[in-house]
Amino acid sequence: MLSGYRLLWIMTLFDLPVVTKAERKRATVFRNKLLDLGFEMVQYSVYMKHVAGKEQAEAIQVKIKDAVPEYGNVKLLLITDRQFGNILHLGRHSKRPINADQLALF
């Protein structure tokens, strides 16, 4: 059985320049890369992905680092599955809650 302390979530928070057409294109390419890696959008510039452990998280972090656009500001935060479960959701809930397919029971 996998521990709630071993299962991780990667939270990607970013601020990318989007003034010029070229910057908007690079920002779109970056967001699409996150989606291709299996991330789901939580808020406009916040994406999350569930991973099985630190090794998998580190491999994904390298891929994200290689995709960061010039002048982009990207932060990566690892939180355990237990910490994720303690997040307090306030305000209007999104239509589709984020959950990992491999852990969905119903």
Sine and cosine of phi, psi and omega as CSV:
sin_phi,cos_phi,sin_psi,cos_psi,sin_omega,cos_omega
0.00,0.00,0.71,-0.71,-0.01,-1.00
-0.99,0.15,0.69,-0.72,-0.01,-1.00
-0.98,0.19,0.56,-0.83,0.08,-1.00
-0.92,0.40,-0.21,0.98,0.05,-1.00
-1.00,-0.03,-0.30,0.95,0.00,-1.00
-1.00,-0.03,-0.61,0.79,0.06,-1.00
-0.93,0.38,0.68,-0.73,-0.09,-1.00
-0.80,-0.60,0.36,-0.93,0.18,-0.98
-0.87,-0.49,0.71,-0.71,0.13,-0.99
-0.98,-0.18,0.86,-0.51,0.07,-1.00
-0.97,-0.25,0.83,-0.56,0.02,-1.00
-0.93,-0.36,0.87,-0.50,0.01,-1.00
-0.89,-0.46,0.74,-0.67,-0.07,-1.00
-0.55,-0.84,0.42,-0.91,0.11,-0.99
-0.72,-0.69,0.92,-0.40,-0.06,-1.00
-0.87,-0.49,0.62,-0.79,0.05,-1.00
-0.92,0.40,0.68,-0.74,-0.02,-1.00
-0.66,-0.76,0.54,0.84,-0.04,-1.00
-0.98,0.22,-0.74,0.67,-0.03,-1.00
-1.00,-0.08,0.25,-0.97,0.02,-1.00
-0.88,0.47,-0.65,0.76,0.01,-1.00
-0.90,0.43,-0.64,0.77,0.03,-1.00
-0.91,0.41,-0.65,0.76,0.04,-1.00
-0.88,0.47,-0.64,0.77,0.02,-1.00
-0.90,0.43,-0.70,0.72,0.02,-1.00
-0.90,0.44,-0.61,0.79,0.03,-1.00
-0.91,0.42,-0.65,0.76,0.03,-1.00
-0.91,0.42,-0.67,0.74,0.04,-1.00
-0.87,0.49,-0.66,0.75,0.01,-1.00
-0.90,0.43,-0.73,0.68,0.02,-1.00
-0.88,0.47,-0.65,0.76,0.04,-1.00
-0.90,0.43,-0.57,0.82,0.06,-1.00
-0.89,0.45,-0.67,0.74,0.05,-1.00
-0.87,0.49,-0.69,0.72,0.02,-1.00
-0.90,0.45,-0.65,0.76,0.03,-1.00
-0.89,0.46,-0.51,0.86,0.02,-1.00
-0.99,0.16,-0.04,1.00,0.04,-1.00
0.99,-0.14,0.18,0.98,0.04,-1.00
-0.97,0.24,0.44,-0.90,0.11,-0.99
-0.86,-0.51,0.62,-0.79,0.01,-1.00
-0.96,0.27,0.80,-0.60,0.05,-1.00
-0.99,-0.15,-0.70,0.71,0.13,-0.99
-0.65,-0.76,0.07,-1.00,-0.15,-0.99
-0.79,0.61,-0.74,0.68,-0.01,-1.00
-0.91,-0.41,0.48,0.88,0.02,-1.00
-0.76,-0.66,0.86,-0.51,0.01,-1.00
-0.82,-0.57,0.53,-0.85,0.00,-1.00
-0.73,-0.68,0.48,-0.88,0.05,-1.00
-0.59,-0.81,0.66,-0.75,0.05,-1.00
-1.00,-0.01,0.74,-0.67,0.02,-1.00
-0.75,-0.66,0.34,-0.94,-0.10,-0.99
-0.99,0.13,-0.23,0.97,-0.02,-1.00
0.03,-1.00,0.02,-1.00,-0.07,-1.00
-0.89,0.45,-0.62,0.78,-0.02,-1.00
-0.89,0.46,-0.70,0.71,0.03,-1.00
-0.91,0.42,-0.64,0.77,0.02,-1.00
-0.89,0.46,-0.68,0.73,-0.01,-1.00
-0.90,0.43,-0.63,0.78,0.03,-1.00
-0.90,0.44,-0.64,0.77,0.01,-1.00
-0.94,0.34,-0.60,0.80,0.02,-1.00
-0.87,0.50,-0.62,0.78,0.03,-1.00
-0.89,0.45,-0.69,0.73,0.00,-1.00
-0.90,0.44,-0.63,0.78,0.03,-1.00
-0.92,0.39,-0.70,0.72,0.00,-1.00
-0.83,0.55,-0.65,0.76,0.00,-1.00
-0.94,0.35,-0.34,0.94,-0.08,-1.00
-0.99,-0.15,-0.09,1.00,-0.07,-1.00
-0.91,0.41,0.82,-0.57,0.02,-1.00
-0.92,0.38,0.39,-0.92,0.07,-1.00
-0.85,0.53,0.68,-0.73,-0.02,-1.00
0.93,0.37,0.19,0.98,0.06,-1.00
-0.98,0.17,0.52,-0.86,0.05,-1.00
-0.89,-0.46,0.95,-0.30,-0.08,-1.00
-0.82,-0.57,0.73,-0.68,0.06,-1.00
-0.87,-0.49,0.66,-0.75,0.08,-1.00
-0.88,-0.48,0.76,-0.65,-0.03,-1.00
-0.80,-0.60,0.80,-0.61,0.08,-1.00
-0.99,-0.16,0.77,-0.64,0.09,-1.00
-0.75,-0.66,0.52,-0.86,0.00,-1.00
-0.97,0.26,0.28,-0.96,0.03,-1.00
-0.88,0.47,-0.59,0.81,0.04,-1.00
-0.91,0.41,-0.68,0.74,0.04,-1.00
-0.89,0.46,-0.66,0.75,0.03,-1.00
-0.87,0.50,-0.64,0.77,0.01,-1.00
-0.90,0.43,-0.34,0.94,0.00,-1.00
-1.00,-0.07,0.06,1.00,0.02,-1.00
-0.91,0.42,0.74,-0.67,0.04,-1.00
-1.00,-0.05,0.90,-0.43,-0.01,-1.00
-1.00,-0.08,0.89,-0.46,-0.01,-1.00
-0.91,-0.42,0.43,-0.90,0.03,-1.00
0.99,0.10,-0.33,-0.94,-0.04,-1.00
-0.96,0.30,0.76,-0.65,0.01,-1.00
-0.99,0.16,0.53,-0.85,0.04,-1.00
-0.94,0.34,0.33,-0.95,-0.03,-1.00
-0.91,0.41,-0.59,0.81,-0.07,-1.00
-0.83,-0.55,0.96,-0.29,0.01,-1.00
-0.92,0.39,0.50,-0.86,0.00,-1.00
-0.98,0.20,0.77,-0.63,0.13,-0.99
-0.40,-0.92,0.51,-0.86,-0.04,-1.00
-0.98,0.20,0.74,-0.68,-0.02,-1.00
-0.84,0.55,-0.63,0.77,-0.07,-1.00
-0.94,0.33,-0.27,0.96,0.01,-1.00
-0.97,-0.26,-0.13,0.99,-0.01,-1.00
-0.94,0.34,0.82,-0.58,-0.05,-1.00
-1.00,-0.10,-0.39,0.92,-0.06,-1.00
-0.80,-0.60,0.00,0.00,0.00,0.00
